[in-house]
């Protein structure tokens, strides 16, 4: 039962992701700038996460813990900015369905590589035939979305 709830939470996060992209693209039009729309996205999101951490009384991490993090652990915000600002600029040009479908392709291919090779500390899950077949079906679906 817990697994079904976790799948539902992941699907709900997917809904939030798509709505976020559409809202950000609209904000770009309202503000006249995709970069400022991206800045607003991260500012509001950062404040929301900070308030949640304070509300839940999360202890501040120590400077020692922060110093022990690998260099690439600090790139998450930059990588998030690439996808948020990219979507802000792309949705008005190629549509929300195509952007989200192509984002999912990129996510699926990279996640298969991370799983298969255990990169960035991800537990190893072999890229076997069923998983690769699922990725190919996903690619076929994305092609249909983008072509029609």
N, CA, C and O of each residue as an XYZ file, in Angstrom:
592
protein
N       0.831     -1.198      0.000
C       0.000      0.000      0.000
C       0.870      1.254      0.000
O       0.556      2.233     -0.676
N       1.974      1.218      0.769
C       2.886      2.354      0.810
C       3.451      2.640     -0.578
O       3.593      3.798     -0.970
N       3.773      1.571     -1.324
C       4.343      1.728     -2.662
C       3.369      2.478     -3.576
O       3.787      3.332     -4.357
N       2.086      2.166     -3.484
C       1.082      2.849     -4.305
C       1.041      4.330     -3.943
O       0.929      5.182     -4.825
N       1.130      4.637     -2.670
C       1.166      6.031     -2.239
C       2.391      6.761     -2.767
O       2.306      7.925     -3.157
N       3.533      6.074     -2.778
C       4.754      6.680     -3.305
C       4.638      6.928     -4.805
O       5.086      7.963     -5.299
N       4.041      5.988     -5.530
C       3.825      6.183     -6.970
C       2.881      7.355     -7.203
O       3.087      8.158     -8.113
N       1.856      7.447     -6.383
C       0.923      8.572     -6.499
C       1.608      9.899     -6.225
O       1.349     10.889     -6.908
N       2.486      9.921     -5.220
C       3.231     11.147     -4.912
C       4.131     11.533     -6.075
O       4.259     12.716     -6.391
N       4.758     10.548     -6.716
C       5.608     10.838     -7.874
C       4.776     11.391     -9.026
O       5.198     12.328     -9.703
N       3.602     10.818     -9.250
C       2.727     11.322    -10.314
C       2.268     12.748    -10.009
O       2.202     13.589    -10.906
N       1.956     13.014     -8.754
C       1.544     14.363     -8.355
C       2.690     15.361     -8.552
O       2.462     16.496     -8.970
N       3.908     14.940     -8.252
C       5.069     15.796     -8.505
C       5.214     16.062     -9.997
O       5.607     17.158    -10.398
N       4.901     15.076    -10.812
C       4.931     15.268    -12.267
C       3.906     16.292    -12.723
O       4.180     17.102    -13.609
N       2.734     16.257    -12.121
C       1.705     17.260    -12.431
C       2.214     18.651    -12.046
O       2.080     19.603    -12.815
N       2.793     18.758    -10.860
C       3.323     20.048    -10.403
C       4.413     20.541    -11.350
O       4.485     21.735    -11.641
N       5.254     19.639    -11.828
C       6.330     20.000    -12.752
C       5.776     20.630    -14.026
O       6.256     21.675    -14.466
N       4.764     19.993    -14.618
C       4.201     20.497    -15.868
C       3.499     21.837    -15.643
O       3.654     22.766    -16.435
N       2.735     21.929    -14.570
C       2.059     23.196    -14.268
C       3.095     24.287    -14.018
O       2.916     25.422    -14.461
N       4.185     23.953    -13.308
C       5.257     24.924    -13.060
C       5.804     25.465    -14.379
O       6.003     26.671    -14.522
N       6.045     24.589    -15.327
C       6.613     25.028    -16.601
C       5.652     25.966    -17.342
O       6.073     26.979    -17.901
N       4.374     25.626    -17.341
C       3.389     26.482    -18.016
C       3.253     27.830    -17.309
O       3.169     28.869    -17.962
N       3.232     27.814    -15.979
C       3.130     29.053    -15.204
C       4.359     29.929    -15.458
O       4.232     31.138    -15.654
N       5.539     29.322    -15.454
C       6.760     30.079    -15.702
C       6.785     30.686    -17.100
O       7.230     31.820    -17.279
N       6.308     29.931    -18.095
C       6.264     30.467    -19.459
C       5.304     31.655    -19.526
O       5.581     32.642    -20.208
N       4.176     31.560    -18.818
C       3.252     32.689    -18.761
C       3.861     33.885    -18.048
O       3.664     35.026    -18.467
N       4.600     33.631    -16.975
C       5.260     34.709    -16.246
C       6.294     35.402    -17.124
O       6.508     36.609    -17.015
N       6.923     34.635    -17.984
C       7.868     35.227    -18.939
C       7.171     36.290    -19.781
O       7.703     37.380    -19.987
N       5.982     35.963    -20.261
C       5.227     36.942    -21.042
C       4.819     38.141    -20.212
O       4.880     39.278    -20.681
N       4.401     37.891    -18.980
C       3.973     38.983    -18.102
C       5.121     39.920    -17.748
O       4.953     41.139    -17.726
N       6.294     39.341    -17.471
C       7.442     40.141    -17.055
C       8.262     40.658    -18.228
O       9.057     41.586    -18.083
N       8.060     40.046    -19.393
C       8.845     40.430    -20.560
C      10.266     39.896    -20.529
O      11.126     40.382    -21.264
N      10.525     38.895    -19.682
C      11.876     38.353    -19.566
C      11.822     36.929    -19.023
O      11.274     36.674    -17.951
N      12.403     36.011    -19.790
C      12.494     34.638    -19.318
C      13.474     34.475    -18.166
O      13.276     33.641    -17.283
N      14.524     35.272    -18.183
C      15.514     35.165    -17.109
C      14.947     35.650    -15.785
O      15.188     35.035    -14.746
N      14.190     36.755    -15.809
C      13.578     37.231    -14.560
C      12.483     36.275    -14.097
O      12.274     36.114    -12.894
N      11.784     35.639    -15.036
C      10.790     34.630    -14.650
C      11.478     33.464    -13.949
O      10.965     32.944    -12.958
N      12.639     33.051    -14.461
C      13.407     31.989    -13.800
C      13.885     32.406    -12.423
O      13.869     31.605    -11.488
N      14.311     33.659    -12.290
C      14.751     34.170    -10.995
C      13.602     34.149     -9.990
O      13.785     33.749     -8.840
N      12.418     34.581    -10.425
C      11.243     34.559     -9.544
C      10.941     33.126     -9.128
O      10.643     32.872     -7.961
N      11.014     32.179    -10.075
C      10.773     30.767     -9.777
C      11.679     30.287     -8.655
O      11.205     29.683     -7.692
N      12.975     30.547     -8.767
C      13.915     30.059     -7.762
C      13.809     30.822     -6.451
O      14.014     30.239     -5.387
N      13.496     32.104     -6.502
C      13.344     32.882     -5.276
C      12.150     32.385     -4.470
O      12.266     32.135     -3.270
N      11.002     32.242     -5.131
C       9.801     31.769     -4.435
C      10.006     30.336     -3.937
O       9.631     30.010     -2.811
N      10.599     29.482     -4.774
C      10.863     28.104     -4.365
C      11.835     28.029     -3.201
O      11.631     27.249     -2.270
N      12.884     28.828     -3.246
C      13.858     28.846     -2.147
C      13.233     29.299     -0.842
O      13.491     28.724      0.215
N      12.405     30.336     -0.924
C      11.710     30.802      0.282
C      10.768     29.729      0.822
O      10.682     29.525      2.033
N      10.063     29.048     -0.074
C       9.126     28.003      0.359
C       9.859     26.866      1.057
O       9.412     26.390      2.101
N      10.983     26.423      0.490
C      11.743     25.337      1.103
C      12.339     25.798      2.432
O      12.348     25.042      3.404
N      12.836     27.036      2.477
C      13.385     27.571      3.727
C      12.336     27.646      4.821
O      12.602     27.288      5.968
N      11.137     28.114      4.469
C      10.055     28.176      5.459
C       9.643     26.786      5.925
O       9.355     26.589      7.106
N       9.612     25.832      5.017
C       9.280     24.459      5.394
C      10.335     23.893      6.345
O       9.995     23.247      7.336
N      11.617     24.135      6.044
C      12.689     23.655      6.923
C      12.568     24.275      8.310
O      12.757     23.596      9.319
N      12.250     25.572      8.355
C      12.076     26.234      9.653
C      10.854     25.686     10.390
O      10.908     25.450     11.597
N       9.759     25.486      9.667
C       8.531     24.973     10.271
C       8.744     23.574     10.839
O       8.238     23.253     11.915
N       9.487     22.748     10.122
C       9.751     21.378     10.572
C      10.937     21.303     11.527
O      11.317     20.220     11.972
N      11.518     22.456     11.838
C      12.640     22.573     12.769
C      13.836     21.709     12.359
O      14.469     21.048     13.183
N      14.118     21.742     11.052
C      15.299     21.051     10.543
C      16.545     21.759     11.063
O      16.648     22.980     10.944
N      17.484     21.025     11.630
C      18.710     21.701     12.088
C      19.544     22.156     10.891
O      19.563     21.502      9.848
N      20.222     23.269     11.053
C      21.124     23.747     10.007
C      22.297     22.785      9.881
O      22.850     22.347     10.890
N      22.681     22.454      8.652
C      23.852     21.586      8.503
C      25.112     22.322      8.964
O      25.192     23.546      8.868
N      26.075     21.582      9.454
C      27.320     22.197      9.900
C      28.175     22.562      8.693
O      27.995     22.025      7.599
N      29.094     23.469      8.909
C      30.034     23.829      7.851
C      30.911     22.639      7.482
O      31.305     22.487      6.326
N      31.216     21.793      8.467
C      32.008     20.590      8.188
C      31.266     19.653      7.228
O      31.854     19.112      6.292
N      29.976     19.475      7.478
C      29.175     18.620      6.598
C      29.138     19.200      5.193
O      29.259     18.464      4.214
N      28.972     20.511      5.087
C      28.948     21.158      3.774
C      30.293     21.003      3.067
O      30.337     20.797      1.854
N      31.368     21.100      3.803
C      32.705     20.981      3.219
C      32.989     19.557      2.740
O      33.785     19.361      1.821
N      32.345     18.561      3.356
C      32.562     17.161      2.968
C      31.806     16.785      1.695
O      32.113     15.765      1.079
N      30.837     17.579      1.296
C      30.062     17.258      0.098
C      30.968     17.320     -1.129
O      31.817     18.206     -1.224
N      30.795     16.388     -2.072
C      31.620     16.441     -3.290
C      31.291     17.699     -4.104
O      30.211     18.273     -3.964
N      32.214     18.109     -4.934
C      32.049     19.343     -5.704
C      30.756     19.351     -6.513
O      30.090     20.382     -6.610
N      30.397     18.205     -7.096
C      29.220     18.173     -7.963
C      27.915     18.306     -7.190
O      26.870     18.576     -7.782
N      27.964     18.118     -5.867
C      26.749     18.274     -5.064
C      26.257     19.715     -5.090
O      25.090     19.978     -4.800
N      27.132     20.641     -5.433
C      26.780     22.061     -5.443
C      26.235     22.520     -6.790
O      25.922     23.700     -6.952
N      26.114     21.619     -7.758
C      25.665     22.010     -9.096
C      24.156     21.871     -9.293
O      23.640     22.233    -10.350
N      23.450     21.356     -8.302
C      22.014     21.115     -8.449
C      21.221     22.353     -8.828
O      20.366     22.294     -9.711
N      21.490     23.465     -8.178
C      20.767     24.697     -8.506
C      21.051     25.167     -9.919
O      20.147     25.621    -10.620
N      22.309     25.059    -10.341
C      22.674     25.445    -11.702
C      21.962     24.549    -12.715
O      21.419     25.031    -13.708
N      21.971     23.244    -12.454
C      21.289     22.312    -13.357
C      19.784     22.571    -13.375
O      19.149     22.484    -14.426
N      19.216     22.888    -12.217
C      17.795     23.242    -12.166
C      17.511     24.490    -12.977
O      16.482     24.573    -13.648
N      18.406     25.458    -12.924
C      18.224     26.690    -13.693
C      18.244     26.400    -15.192
O      17.484     27.007    -15.946
N      19.100     25.487    -15.629
C      19.159     25.129    -17.045
C      17.805     24.602    -17.510
O      17.307     25.001    -18.562
N      17.211     23.703    -16.722
C      15.951     23.134    -17.187
C      14.790     24.097    -17.022
O      13.905     24.125    -17.877
N      14.759     24.885    -15.960
C      13.648     25.831    -15.773
C      13.690     26.930    -16.832
O      12.682     27.207    -17.483
N      14.843     27.550    -17.004
C      14.948     28.630    -17.989
C      14.791     28.068    -19.404
O      14.183     28.705    -20.264
N      15.340     26.875    -19.640
C      15.143     26.246    -20.949
C      13.674     26.044    -21.263
O      13.229     26.353    -22.368
N      12.921     25.533    -20.316
C      11.485     25.320    -20.527
C      10.751     26.640    -20.724
O       9.835     26.724    -21.542
N      11.147     27.674    -19.979
C      10.512     28.990    -20.121
C      10.644     29.487    -21.558
O       9.695     30.034    -22.120
N      11.813     29.296    -22.146
C      12.032     29.759    -23.518
C      11.445     28.815    -24.564
O      11.036     29.269    -25.633
N      11.396     27.521    -24.282
C      10.974     26.550    -25.292
C       9.459     26.359    -25.382
O       8.941     26.146    -26.478
N       8.740     26.428    -24.268
C       7.295     26.164    -24.295
C       6.563     27.066    -25.283
O       5.739     26.561    -26.046
N       6.819     28.372    -25.309
C       6.109     29.197    -26.303
C       6.468     28.847    -27.750
O       5.705     29.155    -28.666
N       7.617     28.209    -27.961
C       8.073     27.920    -29.321
C       7.654     26.537    -29.820
O       7.265     26.395    -30.980
N       7.726     25.519    -28.963
C       7.406     24.168    -29.438
C       6.258     23.518    -28.675
O       5.861     22.400    -29.002
N       5.722     24.190    -27.673
C       4.569     23.675    -26.938
C       4.952     22.906    -25.682
O       6.044     22.346    -25.581
N       4.027     22.893    -24.728
C       4.272     22.248    -23.433
C       4.451     20.737    -23.578
O       5.335     20.161    -22.944
N       3.628     20.088    -24.401
C       3.728     18.629    -24.520
C       5.072     18.208    -25.099
O       5.683     17.254    -24.617
N       5.535     18.908    -26.123
C       6.823     18.557    -26.721
C       7.964     18.810    -25.742
O       8.867     17.982    -25.613
N       7.929     19.948    -25.050
C       8.997     20.248    -24.092
C       9.041     19.202    -22.991
O      10.108     18.673    -22.681
N       7.905     18.903    -22.405
C       7.879     17.932    -21.306
C       8.279     16.550    -21.810
O       9.021     15.839    -21.132
N       7.802     16.160    -22.983
C       8.168     14.858    -23.539
C       9.677     14.767    -23.759
O      10.287     13.746    -23.443
N      10.277     15.817    -24.295
C      11.713     15.801    -24.540
C      12.513     15.867    -23.244
O      13.583     15.267    -23.141
N      11.996     16.596    -22.255
C      12.640     16.591    -20.942
C      12.629     15.183    -20.354
O      13.613     14.738    -19.764
N      11.515     14.494    -20.522
C      11.412     13.133    -19.992
C      12.385     12.200    -20.715
O      12.976     11.322    -20.087
N      12.559     12.380    -22.025
C      13.540     11.568    -22.756
C      14.928     11.783    -22.177
O      15.649     10.823    -21.904
N      15.305     13.051    -21.990
C      16.612     13.340    -21.410
C      16.754     12.747    -20.023
O      17.798     12.192    -19.681
N      15.700     12.863    -19.222
C      15.723     12.316    -17.874
C      15.842     10.798    -17.909
O      16.607     10.217    -17.139
N      15.097     10.158    -18.789
C      15.114      8.697    -18.866
C      16.479      8.188    -19.315
O      17.014      7.254    -18.718
N      17.043      8.783    -20.347
C      18.334      8.316    -20.836
C      19.434      8.521    -19.791
O      20.266      7.640    -19.577
N      19.433      9.682    -19.149
C      20.453      9.939    -18.128
C      20.249      9.039    -16.917
O      21.217      8.549    -16.334
N      18.995      8.819    -16.537
C      18.752      7.968    -15.366
C      19.143      6.516    -15.651
O      19.614      5.819    -14.752
N      18.954      6.054    -16.881
C      19.421      4.709    -17.224
C      20.938      4.614    -17.092
O      21.457      3.620    -16.585
N      21.649      5.644    -17.548
C      23.114      5.644    -17.427
C      23.536      5.703    -15.956
O      24.431      4.969    -15.536
N      22.891      6.578    -15.173
C      23.221      6.671    -13.747
C      22.999      5.329    -13.055
O      23.849      4.864    -12.296
N      21.846      4.710    -13.326
C      21.542      3.410    -12.725
C      22.536      2.336    -13.155
O      23.074      1.610    -12.320
N      22.775      2.241    -14.443
C      23.595      1.152    -14.976
C      25.034      1.221    -14.465
O      25.625      0.202    -14.106
N      25.584      2.421    -14.436
C      26.982      2.578    -14.042
C      27.163      2.990    -12.583
O      28.295      3.083    -12.108
N      26.072      3.238    -11.869
C      26.168      3.645    -10.477
C      26.831      5.008    -10.310
O      27.546      5.244     -9.336
N      26.593      5.889    -11.250
C      27.223      7.213    -11.222
C      26.605      8.101    -10.149
O      25.432      7.951     -9.808
N      27.395      9.016     -9.625
C      26.950     10.008     -8.637
C      26.344      9.364     -7.388
O      25.490      9.958     -6.730
N      26.783      8.167     -7.074
C      26.310      7.491     -5.862
C      24.967      6.800     -5.987
O      24.412      6.351     -4.984
N      24.433      6.706     -7.195
C      23.150      6.033     -7.406
C      23.373      4.523     -7.347
O      24.336      4.027     -7.930
N      22.500      3.779     -6.652
C      22.658      2.317     -6.615
C      22.576      1.721     -8.026
O      21.806      2.198     -8.859
N      23.357      0.699     -8.284
C      23.414      0.077     -9.606
C      22.134     -0.722     -9.869
O      21.710     -1.546     -9.059
N      21.538     -0.446    -11.026
C      20.415     -1.214    -11.573
C      20.727     -1.398    -13.053
O      20.725     -0.439    -13.825
N      20.989     -2.622    -13.430
C      21.431     -2.922    -14.794
C      20.435     -2.433    -15.843
O      19.222     -2.545    -15.667
N      20.963     -1.895    -16.927
C      20.136     -1.490    -18.071
C      19.864     -2.740    -18.905
O      20.474     -2.945    -19.955
N      18.937     -3.572    -18.422
C      18.637     -4.835    -19.092
C      17.633     -4.616    -20.234
O      17.171     -3.496    -20.453
N      17.305     -5.676    -20.948
C      16.423     -5.560    -22.114
C      15.042     -4.973    -21.783
O      14.570     -4.107    -22.520
N      14.375     -5.413    -20.701
C      13.072     -4.793    -20.407
C      13.180     -3.283    -20.149
O      12.325     -2.522    -20.601
N      14.202     -2.850    -19.442
C      14.364     -1.416    -19.167
C      14.667     -0.657    -20.460
O      14.118      0.420    -20.692
N      15.528     -1.211    -21.289
C      15.853     -0.566    -22.561
C      14.645     -0.569    -23.490
O      14.422      0.388    -24.232
N      13.867     -1.645    -23.445
C      12.624     -1.684    -24.235
C      11.652     -0.603    -23.794
O      11.011      0.037    -24.627
N      11.539     -0.398    -22.489
C      10.685      0.677    -21.985
C      11.158      2.037    -22.468
O      10.345      2.892    -22.820
N      12.467      2.241    -22.485
C      13.016      3.510    -22.971
C      12.716      3.692    -24.457
O      12.405      4.798    -24.899
N      12.808      2.609    -25.226
C      12.487      2.706    -26.660
C      11.012      3.037    -26.871
O      10.676      3.829    -27.752
N      10.132      2.438    -26.073
C       8.708      2.778    -26.174
C       8.477      4.247    -25.823
O       7.673      4.928    -26.460
N       9.181      4.718    -24.817
C       9.089      6.127    -24.446
C       9.536      7.010    -25.608
O       8.884      8.006    -25.920
N      10.639      6.648    -26.243
C      11.122      7.413    -27.396
C      10.097      7.425    -28.523
O       9.894      8.448    -29.175
N       9.461      6.294    -28.745
C       8.426      6.232    -29.794
C       7.255      7.159    -29.451
O       6.739      7.859    -30.322
N       6.841      7.162    -28.193
C       5.762      8.050    -27.769
C       6.136      9.510    -27.912
O       5.309     10.324    -28.323
N       7.363      9.852    -27.581
C       7.820     11.236    -27.693
C       7.850     11.646    -29.174
O       7.467     12.764    -29.520
N       8.297     10.751    -30.027
C       8.311     11.054    -31.461
C       6.910     11.368    -31.961
O       6.719     12.304    -32.737
N       5.929     10.588    -31.519
C       4.541     10.858    -31.926
C       4.051     12.209    -31.416
O       3.380     12.947    -32.138
N       4.391     12.527    -30.167
C       3.986     13.818    -29.587
C       4.618     14.969    -30.363
O       3.948     15.957    -30.664
N       5.892     14.847    -30.683
C       6.600     15.949    -31.333
C       6.257     16.090    -32.819
O       6.308     17.190    -33.369
N       5.913     14.990    -33.457
C       5.623     15.041    -34.897
C       4.186     15.472    -35.215
O       3.908     15.975    -36.303
N       3.277     15.269    -34.251
C       1.876     15.555    -34.574
C       1.279     16.554    -33.645
O       0.107     16.902    -33.784
